[in-house]
Amino acid sequence: MSATATVPTFKICVVGDANVGKTAYINRLRTGNFIADYRPTMGIVVTPLHVTTSKGSVRFNMWDCAGHDALTLFGVAYYIRANAFIVMVDGGDANVVRWIRDIRRVCPTAPILLVGNKADTVDYGTADTIGDYDFVAVSTKICRNFDGPIRSLLTVLMGADYVLDGVTGAEDA
């Protein structure tokens, strides 16, 4: 019997205000489809993604965290043992500082990636950093740069020599 290679697995929490597109983004990664029907996430939904790279497979467990204030009261408990965070914005988000503050209370050293969604309607300019954080602009709706955040996370978590080949839902792998 041969030894089975262990697939590196990471917990990625995706946070941000309600209706910025967190669930739509994760669904686009998982299925390739855009779903315009908005339904708020209640609590947490974990979606495993199979990421193929030039050096083998990696698994990202994407924790889609509710963005409504009434549903985020205990949300920081979901951050425990997260390997990285995506803070998603859509151009008008005054709560980014609060999201980062809450993350730092639980995970003081975890990488944070700011993702500007809806880049088909919001002009983010050419910034690739904002303050101390890497920034990636995407449009989930028109599929613009939707794998950019995964590429950034791979570099931060696995190193620059891990080049993204593709992303699918883990059950599709």
Sequence and secondary structure as in RCSB ss.txt:
>XXXX:A:sequence
MSATATVPTFKICVVGDANVGKTAYINRLRTGNFIADYRPTMGIVVTPLHVTTSKGSVRFNMWDCAGHDALTLFG
VAYYIRANAFIVMVDGGDANVVRWIRDIRRVCPTAPILLVGNKADTVDYGTADTIGDYDFVAVSTKICRNFDGPI
RSLLTVLMGADYVLDGVTGAEDA
>XXXX:A:secstr
        EEEEEEE STTSSHHHHHHHHHHS          SEEEEEEEEEETTEEEEEEEEEE  SGGG TTG
GGGGTT SEEEEEE S  TTHHHHHHHHHHH TTS EEEEE  TTTS  TT SEETTEEEEE BTTTTBSTTHHH
HHHHHHHH TT  EEEEEEGGG 
